[in-house]
């Protein structure tokens, strides 16, 4: 399965955009005095809706179609399901290996930068380890974004935007403790920005290692695993964070809105 270099560059560009949006979160932390929790709750719910809908309706079905075409109905169906849960297992193991207190799922507000409740050395350690945790998380996310965009650029745009929204509060989570510990905005922004670079790195590694072996079977397995990764991220990260940032109903409204927008956009390109 060969791809035009222009398609590869578009897919990489979308992955780069998604990853570097951690810098947007860092900028929000420096230029806003208060976190707009209602907006973040809606946006994170919206991102989860996009990713869950597209994973089950588009990505999973394409993976199954590819595998059934390659190995038959029964074998293809079983491999699709196994790959889907395999993707969930991979991201869950990565998540489990990260210490809970440094896990990027912890909600961090802009206002926390002015709080003196935590010692500076502890905050610096928290910020650095959060940056590392986010970088580890972003690696498979980069592969997911890149693979989706390479197969279908329109689908890739939707996923890149969803991942970008999800990365904004992660940028806040890195920059707030580092800024409070060092009082250095540039350092906090740089580390937040760099943690997002793991996403395009994931895309490059995936392209260099996997692309020479891509055929109907490997494509189906990879795509089904990507669907699993995206569903896990939505359920384990996005929705809990959306509920913590705002009211319960706001995150659900955002979730439904994301599904509606994604479904309409897919129908427009039939």
C-alpha positions as CSV (number, residue, x, y, z in Angstrom):
1,X,0.0,0.0,0.0
2,X,1.8,3.2,-1.2
3,X,1.0,6.8,-0.4
4,X,1.9,10.0,-2.2
5,X,4.4,12.2,-0.4
6,X,1.9,15.0,-0.3
7,X,-0.5,12.8,1.7
8,X,2.3,11.9,4.1
9,X,3.2,15.6,4.6
10,X,-0.5,16.6,5.2
11,X,-0.8,13.8,7.7
12,X,2.4,14.8,9.4
13,X,1.3,18.5,9.5
14,X,-2.0,17.6,11.1
15,X,-0.2,15.5,13.7
16,X,2.2,18.4,14.4
17,X,-0.7,20.8,14.8
18,X,-2.4,18.4,17.3
19,X,0.8,17.8,19.3
20,X,1.9,21.5,19.6
21,X,-1.5,22.6,20.9
22,X,0.0,21.9,24.4
23,X,1.6,25.3,23.8
24,X,-1.9,26.9,23.5
25,X,-2.7,25.5,27.0
26,X,0.6,27.0,28.3
27,X,-0.3,30.4,26.7
28,X,-3.7,30.3,28.4
29,X,-2.0,29.7,31.7
30,X,0.1,32.9,31.3
31,X,-2.3,35.3,29.7
32,X,-5.5,34.4,31.6
33,X,-6.2,35.1,35.2
34,X,-9.0,32.6,35.5
35,X,-9.8,29.3,33.8
36,X,-13.0,29.3,31.7
37,X,-14.1,26.0,33.2
38,X,-17.4,25.9,31.4
39,X,-15.8,26.3,28.0
40,X,-13.1,23.7,28.7
41,X,-15.8,21.2,30.0
42,X,-17.8,21.7,26.8
43,X,-14.7,21.5,24.6
44,X,-13.3,18.3,26.2
45,X,-16.8,16.7,26.0
46,X,-17.0,17.7,22.3
47,X,-13.5,16.2,21.7
48,X,-14.6,12.9,23.3
49,X,-17.8,12.8,21.2
50,X,-15.8,13.3,18.0
51,X,-13.3,10.6,18.9
52,X,-15.8,8.0,20.2
53,X,-18.1,8.4,17.2
54,X,-15.4,8.3,14.6
55,X,-13.7,5.3,16.3
56,X,-16.8,3.1,16.2
57,X,-18.5,4.3,13.1
58,X,-15.6,5.0,10.7
59,X,-12.2,3.7,11.9
60,X,-13.4,0.3,13.4
61,X,-15.6,-0.4,10.3
62,X,-12.7,0.4,7.9
63,X,-10.4,-1.8,9.9
64,X,-12.9,-4.7,9.7
65,X,-13.5,-4.1,6.0
66,X,-9.7,-4.3,5.3
67,X,-9.2,-7.4,7.4
68,X,-12.3,-9.3,6.1
69,X,-11.1,-8.6,2.6
70,X,-7.7,-10.0,3.4
71,X,-8.4,-13.1,5.5
72,X,-12.2,-13.7,5.2
73,X,-15.3,-12.9,7.3
74,X,-14.7,-14.9,10.4
75,X,-11.0,-14.4,10.7
76,X,-11.2,-10.8,9.8
77,X,-13.9,-10.1,12.3
78,X,-12.0,-11.8,15.2
79,X,-8.7,-10.0,14.4
80,X,-10.5,-6.7,14.2
81,X,-12.0,-7.1,17.7
82,X,-8.7,-8.5,19.1
83,X,-6.8,-5.5,17.7
84,X,-9.3,-3.0,19.0
85,X,-8.9,-4.3,22.6
86,X,-5.2,-4.7,22.0
87,X,-5.0,-0.9,21.4
88,X,-7.0,-0.3,24.6
89,X,-4.5,-2.6,26.5
90,X,-1.5,-0.8,25.1
91,X,-2.6,2.7,26.2
92,X,-4.0,1.3,29.5
93,X,-0.6,-0.2,30.3
94,X,1.2,3.1,29.5
95,X,-1.3,4.9,31.7
96,X,-0.8,2.4,34.5
97,X,3.0,2.8,34.5
98,X,2.8,6.5,35.1
99,X,2.6,7.3,38.9
100,X,-0.8,8.6,39.8
101,X,0.3,12.0,41.2
102,X,2.2,12.8,38.0
103,X,-0.6,11.5,35.7
104,X,-1.7,14.3,33.2
105,X,-5.3,13.5,34.0
106,X,-5.1,15.7,37.1
107,X,-7.0,18.9,36.5
108,X,-4.9,22.0,36.9
109,X,-6.4,25.5,36.9
110,X,-4.7,28.8,35.9
111,X,-5.5,30.1,39.4
112,X,-3.3,27.4,40.9
113,X,-0.2,29.3,39.7
114,X,-0.8,31.9,42.4
115,X,-1.4,29.4,45.1
116,X,1.3,28.9,47.7
117,X,-0.1,25.7,49.1
118,X,2.6,23.4,47.5
119,X,6.4,23.8,47.9
120,X,8.3,24.9,44.9
121,X,10.5,21.8,44.6
122,X,7.5,19.6,44.7
123,X,5.8,21.7,42.0
124,X,8.9,21.6,39.8
125,X,9.0,17.8,40.1
126,X,5.3,17.6,39.4
127,X,5.6,19.7,36.3
128,X,8.6,17.8,34.9
129,X,7.1,14.4,35.5
130,X,3.7,15.6,34.0
131,X,5.6,16.8,30.9
132,X,7.2,13.3,30.6
133,X,3.9,11.6,31.2
134,X,2.2,13.7,28.5
135,X,5.0,13.0,26.1
136,X,4.6,9.2,26.7
137,X,0.8,9.5,26.2
138,X,1.2,11.6,23.1
139,X,3.3,9.0,21.3
140,X,0.4,6.6,20.5
141,X,-1.9,9.6,20.0
142,X,0.5,10.8,17.3
143,X,0.4,7.5,15.6
144,X,-3.4,7.5,15.7
145,X,-3.7,10.9,14.2
146,X,-1.1,10.3,11.5
147,X,-2.6,6.9,10.5
148,X,-6.1,8.4,10.3
149,X,-5.0,11.4,8.3
150,X,-2.9,9.3,5.9
151,X,-5.9,7.1,5.1
152,X,-8.5,9.9,4.9
153,X,-7.3,13.6,5.2
154,X,-10.8,14.8,6.0
155,X,-11.1,12.3,8.8
156,X,-7.6,13.2,9.9
157,X,-8.6,16.9,10.3
158,X,-11.5,16.0,12.6
159,X,-9.3,13.7,14.8
160,X,-6.4,16.3,14.8
161,X,-8.8,19.0,16.1
162,X,-10.2,16.6,18.7
163,X,-6.7,15.7,19.9
164,X,-5.7,19.3,19.9
165,X,-8.6,20.3,22.2
166,X,-7.6,17.4,24.5
167,X,-4.0,18.6,24.6
168,X,-4.8,22.2,25.7
169,X,-5.5,21.3,29.4
170,X,-2.4,19.1,29.3
171,X,-0.4,22.2,28.4
172,X,-1.8,24.0,31.5
173,X,-1.0,21.0,33.7
174,X,2.7,21.2,32.7
175,X,3.2,24.9,32.6
176,X,1.4,26.0,35.8
177,X,3.5,24.0,38.3
178,X,6.8,24.8,36.5
179,X,6.0,28.5,36.3
180,X,5.2,28.7,40.0
181,X,8.3,26.8,40.9
182,X,10.7,28.8,38.7
183,X,8.8,32.1,37.9
184,X,10.2,31.6,34.4
185,X,7.5,31.8,31.7
186,X,9.8,30.8,28.9
187,X,11.0,27.6,30.6
188,X,7.4,26.6,31.5
189,X,6.2,27.3,27.9
190,X,9.2,25.5,26.4
191,X,8.7,22.3,28.4
192,X,5.0,22.4,27.8
193,X,5.6,22.9,24.1
194,X,8.2,20.1,23.9
195,X,6.0,17.6,25.7
196,X,3.6,17.9,22.7
197,X,6.5,17.1,20.2
198,X,6.1,13.4,21.1
199,X,3.0,13.4,18.9
200,X,4.8,14.1,15.6
201,X,7.7,11.9,16.7
202,X,5.1,9.1,17.1
203,X,4.0,9.8,13.6
204,X,7.5,9.7,12.1
205,X,8.5,6.5,14.0
206,X,5.2,4.9,12.9
207,X,5.8,5.9,9.3
208,X,9.4,4.7,9.1
209,X,8.8,1.4,10.9
210,X,5.3,0.4,9.9
211,X,4.8,1.8,6.4
212,X,7.1,-0.7,4.6
213,X,5.0,-3.5,6.0
214,X,1.5,-2.0,5.4
215,X,-0.9,-4.3,3.6
216,X,-4.5,-5.2,4.1
217,X,-3.8,-7.2,7.3
218,X,-1.4,-4.8,9.0
219,X,-3.5,-1.8,8.0
220,X,-6.6,-3.4,9.5
221,X,-4.8,-4.3,12.8
222,X,-3.3,-0.9,13.1
223,X,-6.5,1.0,12.4
224,X,-8.5,-1.2,14.8
225,X,-5.8,-0.6,17.5
226,X,-6.1,3.2,16.8
227,X,-9.8,3.0,17.4
228,X,-9.2,1.3,20.7
229,X,-6.6,3.9,21.8
230,X,-8.9,6.8,20.9
231,X,-11.9,5.2,22.8
232,X,-9.7,4.7,25.9
233,X,-8.4,8.3,25.8
234,X,-11.9,9.6,25.5
235,X,-13.4,7.5,28.4
236,X,-10.3,7.6,30.7
237,X,-9.1,11.1,30.1
238,X,-11.4,13.5,28.3
239,X,-14.8,12.7,29.9
240,X,-13.5,12.6,33.5
241,X,-11.5,15.9,32.9
242,X,-14.6,17.5,31.3
243,X,-16.7,16.6,34.4
244,X,-14.1,18.0,36.8
245,X,-13.7,21.2,35.0
246,X,-17.4,22.0,34.8
247,X,-20.9,20.7,35.4
248,X,-21.8,17.2,34.6
249,X,-24.4,18.1,32.0
250,X,-22.0,20.4,30.1
251,X,-19.6,17.6,29.4
252,X,-22.5,15.4,28.1
253,X,-23.9,18.2,26.0
254,X,-20.4,18.6,24.5
255,X,-20.1,14.9,23.9
256,X,-23.4,14.8,22.0
257,X,-22.5,17.9,20.0
258,X,-19.2,16.3,19.0
259,X,-21.0,13.2,17.8
260,X,-23.5,15.2,15.9
261,X,-20.9,17.4,14.2
262,X,-18.8,14.3,13.3
263,X,-21.8,12.4,11.9
264,X,-22.9,15.3,9.7
265,X,-19.3,15.9,8.5
266,X,-19.0,12.2,7.5
267,X,-22.4,12.3,5.7
268,X,-21.3,15.3,3.7
269,X,-18.4,13.4,2.2
270,X,-20.3,10.1,1.3
